[in-house]
């Protein structure tokens, strides 16, 4: 029986890590209103701005789409057969 290895989908993880770093920088600078803007889409004036949500969640949606396409094309299976540890698309 083959041993299943834990892998990380890079197309999904890259935007998550990038947003986490950006959020961490905002917190360190004391900009909590910027975090609310990024994650909820509501500005300081109380208006809803879809562009904020697109900037925050758009890369994640694209990452999921790329990961799904790579799985359908068999790229992730090829990476696993090649024995590359941890990484997949």
CNS distance restraints for C-alpha pairs under 8 A (distance, minus, plus):
assign (resid   5 and name CA) (resid  85 and name CA) 7.61 0.50 0.50
assign (resid   5 and name CA) (resid  86 and name CA) 7.46 0.50 0.50
assign (resid   6 and name CA) (resid  86 and name CA) 6.26 0.50 0.50
assign (resid   7 and name CA) (resid  85 and name CA) 7.02 0.50 0.50
assign (resid   7 and name CA) (resid  86 and name CA) 4.15 0.50 0.50
assign (resid   7 and name CA) (resid  87 and name CA) 5.53 0.50 0.50
assign (resid   7 and name CA) (resid  88 and name CA) 6.50 0.50 0.50
assign (resid   8 and name CA) (resid  13 and name CA) 7.15 0.50 0.50
assign (resid   8 and name CA) (resid  86 and name CA) 5.78 0.50 0.50
assign (resid   8 and name CA) (resid  87 and name CA) 5.40 0.50 0.50
assign (resid   8 and name CA) (resid  88 and name CA) 6.09 0.50 0.50
assign (resid   9 and name CA) (resid  13 and name CA) 6.07 0.50 0.50
assign (resid   9 and name CA) (resid  67 and name CA) 6.90 0.50 0.50
assign (resid   9 and name CA) (resid  87 and name CA) 6.44 0.50 0.50
assign (resid   9 and name CA) (resid  88 and name CA) 5.00 0.50 0.50
assign (resid   9 and name CA) (resid  89 and name CA) 5.10 0.50 0.50
assign (resid  10 and name CA) (resid  14 and name CA) 5.66 0.50 0.50
assign (resid  10 and name CA) (resid  87 and name CA) 6.60 0.50 0.50
assign (resid  10 and name CA) (resid  88 and name CA) 6.06 0.50 0.50
assign (resid  10 and name CA) (resid  89 and name CA) 5.17 0.50 0.50
assign (resid  11 and name CA) (resid  15 and name CA) 7.47 0.50 0.50
assign (resid  11 and name CA) (resid  63 and name CA) 4.48 0.50 0.50
assign (resid  11 and name CA) (resid  64 and name CA) 6.74 0.50 0.50
assign (resid  11 and name CA) (resid  66 and name CA) 6.33 0.50 0.50
assign (resid  11 and name CA) (resid  67 and name CA) 5.75 0.50 0.50
assign (resid  11 and name CA) (resid  89 and name CA) 5.45 0.50 0.50
assign (resid  12 and name CA) (resid  16 and name CA) 6.79 0.50 0.50
assign (resid  12 and name CA) (resid  60 and name CA) 6.14 0.50 0.50
assign (resid  12 and name CA) (resid  63 and name CA) 4.55 0.50 0.50
assign (resid  12 and name CA) (resid  64 and name CA) 5.59 0.50 0.50
assign (resid  12 and name CA) (resid  67 and name CA) 6.90 0.50 0.50
assign (resid  13 and name CA) (resid  17 and name CA) 6.05 0.50 0.50
assign (resid  13 and name CA) (resid  63 and name CA) 7.89 0.50 0.50
assign (resid  14 and name CA) (resid  18 and name CA) 6.12 0.50 0.50
assign (resid  14 and name CA) (resid  63 and name CA) 7.95 0.50 0.50
assign (resid  15 and name CA) (resid  19 and name CA) 6.07 0.50 0.50
assign (resid  15 and name CA) (resid  59 and name CA) 5.76 0.50 0.50
assign (resid  15 and name CA) (resid  60 and name CA) 5.58 0.50 0.50
assign (resid  15 and name CA) (resid  63 and name CA) 7.19 0.50 0.50
assign (resid  16 and name CA) (resid  20 and name CA) 6.14 0.50 0.50
assign (resid  16 and name CA) (resid  60 and name CA) 6.77 0.50 0.50
assign (resid  17 and name CA) (resid  21 and name CA) 6.17 0.50 0.50
assign (resid  18 and name CA) (resid  22 and name CA) 6.23 0.50 0.50
assign (resid  19 and name CA) (resid  23 and name CA) 6.00 0.50 0.50
assign (resid  19 and name CA) (resid  56 and name CA) 7.18 0.50 0.50
assign (resid  20 and name CA) (resid  24 and name CA) 6.04 0.50 0.50
assign (resid  21 and name CA) (resid  25 and name CA) 6.24 0.50 0.50
assign (resid  22 and name CA) (resid  26 and name CA) 6.35 0.50 0.50
assign (resid  23 and name CA) (resid  27 and name CA) 6.19 0.50 0.50
assign (resid  23 and name CA) (resid  35 and name CA) 6.54 0.50 0.50
assign (resid  24 and name CA) (resid  28 and name CA) 6.13 0.50 0.50
assign (resid  25 and name CA) (resid  29 and name CA) 6.19 0.50 0.50
assign (resid  26 and name CA) (resid  30 and name CA) 6.16 0.50 0.50
assign (resid  26 and name CA) (resid  31 and name CA) 5.06 0.50 0.50
assign (resid  26 and name CA) (resid  32 and name CA) 6.84 0.50 0.50
assign (resid  26 and name CA) (resid  34 and name CA) 6.96 0.50 0.50
assign (resid  26 and name CA) (resid  35 and name CA) 7.07 0.50 0.50
assign (resid  27 and name CA) (resid  31 and name CA) 5.71 0.50 0.50
assign (resid  27 and name CA) (resid  32 and name CA) 6.19 0.50 0.50
assign (resid  27 and name CA) (resid  35 and name CA) 7.95 0.50 0.50
assign (resid  31 and name CA) (resid  35 and name CA) 7.00 0.50 0.50
assign (resid  32 and name CA) (resid  36 and name CA) 6.51 0.50 0.50
assign (resid  33 and name CA) (resid  37 and name CA) 6.17 0.50 0.50
assign (resid  33 and name CA) (resid  43 and name CA) 7.90 0.50 0.50
assign (resid  33 and name CA) (resid  44 and name CA) 7.02 0.50 0.50
assign (resid  34 and name CA) (resid  38 and name CA) 6.17 0.50 0.50
assign (resid  35 and name CA) (resid  39 and name CA) 6.12 0.50 0.50
assign (resid  36 and name CA) (resid  40 and name CA) 5.63 0.50 0.50
assign (resid  36 and name CA) (resid  41 and name CA) 7.18 0.50 0.50
assign (resid  36 and name CA) (resid  42 and name CA) 6.93 0.50 0.50
assign (resid  36 and name CA) (resid  43 and name CA) 7.64 0.50 0.50
assign (resid  37 and name CA) (resid  41 and name CA) 4.97 0.50 0.50
assign (resid  37 and name CA) (resid  42 and name CA) 5.23 0.50 0.50
assign (resid  37 and name CA) (resid  43 and name CA) 5.28 0.50 0.50
assign (resid  37 and name CA) (resid  44 and name CA) 7.65 0.50 0.50
assign (resid  37 and name CA) (resid  52 and name CA) 6.52 0.50 0.50
assign (resid  38 and name CA) (resid  52 and name CA) 5.41 0.50 0.50
assign (resid  38 and name CA) (resid  53 and name CA) 6.24 0.50 0.50
assign (resid  38 and name CA) (resid  55 and name CA) 7.59 0.50 0.50
assign (resid  38 and name CA) (resid  56 and name CA) 5.89 0.50 0.50
assign (resid  39 and name CA) (resid  52 and name CA) 7.63 0.50 0.50
assign (resid  39 and name CA) (resid  53 and name CA) 6.51 0.50 0.50
assign (resid  39 and name CA) (resid  56 and name CA) 6.73 0.50 0.50
assign (resid  40 and name CA) (resid  52 and name CA) 7.89 0.50 0.50
assign (resid  40 and name CA) (resid  53 and name CA) 6.83 0.50 0.50
assign (resid  41 and name CA) (resid  48 and name CA) 5.51 0.50 0.50
assign (resid  41 and name CA) (resid  49 and name CA) 5.11 0.50 0.50
assign (resid  41 and name CA) (resid  50 and name CA) 5.99 0.50 0.50
assign (resid  41 and name CA) (resid  51 and name CA) 7.51 0.50 0.50
assign (resid  41 and name CA) (resid  52 and name CA) 5.13 0.50 0.50
assign (resid  41 and name CA) (resid  53 and name CA) 5.32 0.50 0.50
assign (resid  42 and name CA) (resid  46 and name CA) 5.68 0.50 0.50
assign (resid  42 and name CA) (resid  47 and name CA) 5.44 0.50 0.50
assign (resid  42 and name CA) (resid  48 and name CA) 4.45 0.50 0.50
assign (resid  42 and name CA) (resid  49 and name CA) 5.94 0.50 0.50
assign (resid  43 and name CA) (resid  47 and name CA) 5.65 0.50 0.50
assign (resid  43 and name CA) (resid  48 and name CA) 6.51 0.50 0.50
assign (resid  43 and name CA) (resid  49 and name CA) 6.97 0.50 0.50
assign (resid  49 and name CA) (resid  53 and name CA) 7.35 0.50 0.50
assign (resid  50 and name CA) (resid  54 and name CA) 6.24 0.50 0.50
assign (resid  51 and name CA) (resid  55 and name CA) 6.10 0.50 0.50
assign (resid  52 and name CA) (resid  56 and name CA) 6.27 0.50 0.50
assign (resid  53 and name CA) (resid  57 and name CA) 5.70 0.50 0.50
assign (resid  53 and name CA) (resid  58 and name CA) 7.31 0.50 0.50
assign (resid  54 and name CA) (resid  58 and name CA) 4.68 0.50 0.50
assign (resid  54 and name CA) (resid  59 and name CA) 8.00 0.50 0.50
assign (resid  55 and name CA) (resid  59 and name CA) 7.23 0.50 0.50
assign (resid  56 and name CA) (resid  60 and name CA) 7.76 0.50 0.50
assign (resid  57 and name CA) (resid  61 and name CA) 6.30 0.50 0.50
assign (resid  58 and name CA) (resid  62 and name CA) 6.24 0.50 0.50
assign (resid  59 and name CA) (resid  63 and name CA) 6.04 0.50 0.50
assign (resid  60 and name CA) (resid  64 and name CA) 6.27 0.50 0.50
assign (resid  61 and name CA) (resid  65 and name CA) 6.27 0.50 0.50
assign (resid  62 and name CA) (resid  66 and name CA) 6.15 0.50 0.50
assign (resid  63 and name CA) (resid  67 and name CA) 6.07 0.50 0.50
assign (resid  64 and name CA) (resid  68 and name CA) 6.04 0.50 0.50
assign (resid  65 and name CA) (resid  69 and name CA) 6.13 0.50 0.50
assign (resid  66 and name CA) (resid  70 and name CA) 6.06 0.50 0.50
assign (resid  66 and name CA) (resid  89 and name CA) 7.54 0.50 0.50
assign (resid  67 and name CA) (resid  71 and name CA) 6.19 0.50 0.50
assign (resid  67 and name CA) (resid  89 and name CA) 5.53 0.50 0.50
assign (resid  68 and name CA) (resid  72 and name CA) 6.25 0.50 0.50
assign (resid  69 and name CA) (resid  73 and name CA) 6.14 0.50 0.50
assign (resid  70 and name CA) (resid  74 and name CA) 6.19 0.50 0.50
assign (resid  70 and name CA) (resid  75 and name CA) 5.19 0.50 0.50
assign (resid  70 and name CA) (resid  76 and name CA) 6.25 0.50 0.50
assign (resid  70 and name CA) (resid  89 and name CA) 6.35 0.50 0.50
assign (resid  71 and name CA) (resid  75 and name CA) 5.98 0.50 0.50
assign (resid  71 and name CA) (resid  76 and name CA) 5.51 0.50 0.50
assign (resid  71 and name CA) (resid  77 and name CA) 7.30 0.50 0.50
assign (resid  71 and name CA) (resid  89 and name CA) 7.93 0.50 0.50
assign (resid  74 and name CA) (resid  78 and name CA) 6.25 0.50 0.50
assign (resid  75 and name CA) (resid  79 and name CA) 6.27 0.50 0.50
assign (resid  75 and name CA) (resid  89 and name CA) 7.48 0.50 0.50
assign (resid  76 and name CA) (resid  80 and name CA) 6.26 0.50 0.50
assign (resid  76 and name CA) (resid  88 and name CA) 5.56 0.50 0.50
assign (resid  76 and name CA) (resid  89 and name CA) 6.16 0.50 0.50
assign (resid  77 and name CA) (resid  81 and name CA) 6.20 0.50 0.50
assign (resid  78 and name CA) (resid  82 and name CA) 6.12 0.50 0.50
assign (resid  79 and name CA) (resid  83 and name CA) 6.59 0.50 0.50
assign (resid  79 and name CA) (resid  84 and name CA) 5.91 0.50 0.50
assign (resid  79 and name CA) (resid  87 and name CA) 7.97 0.50 0.50
assign (resid  79 and name CA) (resid  88 and name CA) 6.51 0.50 0.50
assign (resid  80 and name CA) (resid  84 and name CA) 6.07 0.50 0.50
assign (resid  80 and name CA) (resid  85 and name CA) 7.59 0.50 0.50
assign (resid  80 and name CA) (resid  88 and name CA) 7.79 0.50 0.50
